[in-house]
Amino acid sequence: MKAVSVNAVSKSFKQEKSAIEALKEISFDVNRGELFGLIGPDGAGKTTLFRILTTLMLADKGSAEVDGFDVVSQFKEIRKRIGYMPGRFSLYQDLTVEENLAFFATLFNTSIEENYELVKDIYVQIEKFKTRKAGALSGGMKQKLALSCALIHKPSVLFLDEPTTGVDTVSRKEFWELLRNLQKQNITILVSTPYMDEASLCDRVALIQEGKILDIDSPAGITHKFGKPLWAVRSRDMYNVMIQLRQMDEVASCYPFGQEHHLVFKNEDARAIVGARLKEAGHTDVSFARIEAGIEDCFMDLMKAEKV
Amino acid sequence: MKAIAVQNLTKRFGSFTAVDDISFEVDKGEIFGFLGANGAGKTTAMRMLCGLSFPTSGHAQVAGFDLSRESEKIKQSIGYMSQKFSLYEDLTIRENVRFFGGIYGLSNAEIKSQAEVLARNLQLEDKVDTLVKSLPLGWKQKLSFSVAMIHRPQIVFLDEPTGGVDPITRRDFWTMIYDAAHQGTTVFVTTHYMDEAEYCNRVSIMVDGRIDALGSPDELKKEYSSKDMEGVFLQLARKAKRGD
């Protein structure tokens, strides 16, 4: 049995004149004990999908199961065994840290003591503030409290909706280490993120854009499918080099990636011509190096393929 | 004259020093990346530079105006794009331009021509009379930036402009930033994407209210013996003593 199974789920939201298709016949499975990432920008449909799976919203079409239970007919069973951390902080701001955790434990007929082992690693980091009101916590601490509250009843499937959005790289790295540790305790984790670099930390990922899944695979499986030679271009004058490269017929795509540009040629033989033309234009220090594609390269490639 | 000149700027909230004696300068037409971990003091510093919060001590000139005496003049000379989308969703593109143009004191003729330029640059000519809420997310972000630039400010402050944006739009957005800088606008930008730090002319990194590092990405990478800006950032941010 799969931890999560989604079959052709669609959902639209009506507006005054038109309807927005938030999810377009989405299907995928999450294996037991898997750390599964839903990777995509704002508006891709990640939150809508999470709401359907956590039984807070009904799909228009399709079906889904969580932990073997149907999200419509058996929603009460599902609610007992999942943990959900929504994208927006939704604990009680006027209760203290400890009161919030005790409250969520009580809702599920358990106590902090009973499942302390499970939240220990996370909760110790905020325990010294346990008498502070949740509303007075910093962003990073709120996030840790929310995760503790989502875990305190020992859920079998944990849903985390953009837990790292707006969080700096240091805290993001720490958060993913926490998730890895949780996974060892046999919890299936479904996590969404707009940060492409977090994909590599998941067992498998679904790349999602405008309500459609672009691809589902292991991170290595996805990058392996890129299928075209990718070049990293460096120069002193990165901006003008990019503008010129983008104007050349021989160039299929050229995107800035931090300190280099990632370039795909329409035809590999064109590299010498392109290099010579840049030199002619006064860019004498341009270097080309073959590199492996990353998730972000693949995401952009798949986005463009969708649009054609 | 520098676009921004900051001397010993400090902001305390009770016993907590959010911004601790920072000094730096930003050149005209520069893309200046203002980095730091959550809670390092970036937002507090940025709010002071925009004239929205008074410093406890220290001085700053923004666009040539003194922060403590001429904050209203500063507000007229800068553009600001907040992290949260802040155009009016239930107005059309044209109405938003008219509204924000009016607030910044543009004449009717200027508003009309700016609306046309904006629509042409964004290739939204056929969308000027649609409600902003029906635009795709990527376009909203680009539109916000263009509206923040509507009164041709000397300096534009961008607070995490690319959070949650798809990877292609994120790159289009930076192309717009480059274009603005090439036309002489000073860009002051915060981001959590370390690849974007590489696009800045210079970068400062705040730790516990102080600016602990400042320089071009190449200088900083050399100084901290790191192959990329993420490595530089991690080394500095891990020194932080105060929790975020």
HADDOCK unambig.tbl for C-alpha pairs under 7 A between the chains (distance, minus, plus):
assign (segid A and resid 41 and name CA) (segid B and resid 164 and name CA) 5.17 0.50 0.50
assign (segid A and resid 41 and name CA) (segid B and resid 165 and name CA) 5.24 0.50 0.50
assign (segid A and resid 41 and name CA) (segid B and resid 166 and name CA) 4.71 0.50 0.50
assign (segid A and resid 42 and name CA) (segid B and resid 164 and name CA) 5.19 0.50 0.50
assign (segid A and resid 42 and name CA) (segid B and resid 165 and name CA) 6.13 0.50 0.50
assign (segid A and resid 43 and name CA) (segid B and resid 137 and name CA) 6.80 0.50 0.50
assign (segid A and resid 138 and name CA) (segid B and resid 244 and name CA) 5.86 0.50 0.50
assign (segid A and resid 139 and name CA) (segid B and resid 244 and name CA) 6.94 0.50 0.50
assign (segid A and resid 140 and name CA) (segid B and resid 244 and name CA) 6.11 0.50 0.50
assign (segid A and resid 166 and name CA) (segid B and resid 163 and name CA) 6.95 0.50 0.50
assign (segid A and resid 167 and name CA) (segid B and resid 38 and name CA) 6.60 0.50 0.50
assign (segid A and resid 168 and name CA) (segid B and resid 37 and name CA) 5.27 0.50 0.50
assign (segid A and resid 168 and name CA) (segid B and resid 38 and name CA) 5.92 0.50 0.50
assign (segid A and resid 168 and name CA) (segid B and resid 192 and name CA) 5.64 0.50 0.50
assign (segid A and resid 169 and name CA) (segid B and resid 192 and name CA) 6.83 0.50 0.50
assign (segid A and resid 170 and name CA) (segid B and resid 234 and name CA) 6.22 0.50 0.50
assign (segid A and resid 170 and name CA) (segid B and resid 237 and name CA) 6.98 0.50 0.50
assign (segid A and resid 194 and name CA) (segid B and resid 164 and name CA) 5.25 0.50 0.50
assign (segid A and resid 256 and name CA) (segid B and resid 171 and name CA) 6.89 0.50 0.50
assign (segid A and resid 257 and name CA) (segid B and resid 195 and name CA) 6.27 0.50 0.50
assign (segid A and resid 258 and name CA) (segid B and resid 195 and name CA) 3.93 0.50 0.50
assign (segid A and resid 258 and name CA) (segid B and resid 196 and name CA) 5.81 0.50 0.50
assign (segid A and resid 258 and name CA) (segid B and resid 198 and name CA) 4.96 0.50 0.50
assign (segid A and resid 258 and name CA) (segid B and resid 199 and name CA) 6.38 0.50 0.50
assign (segid A and resid 259 and name CA) (segid B and resid 198 and name CA) 5.49 0.50 0.50
assign (segid A and resid 296 and name CA) (segid B and resid 167 and name CA) 6.93 0.50 0.50
assign (segid A and resid 300 and name CA) (segid B and resid 167 and name CA) 6.48 0.50 0.50
assign (segid A and resid 300 and name CA) (segid B and resid 168 and name CA) 6.26 0.50 0.50
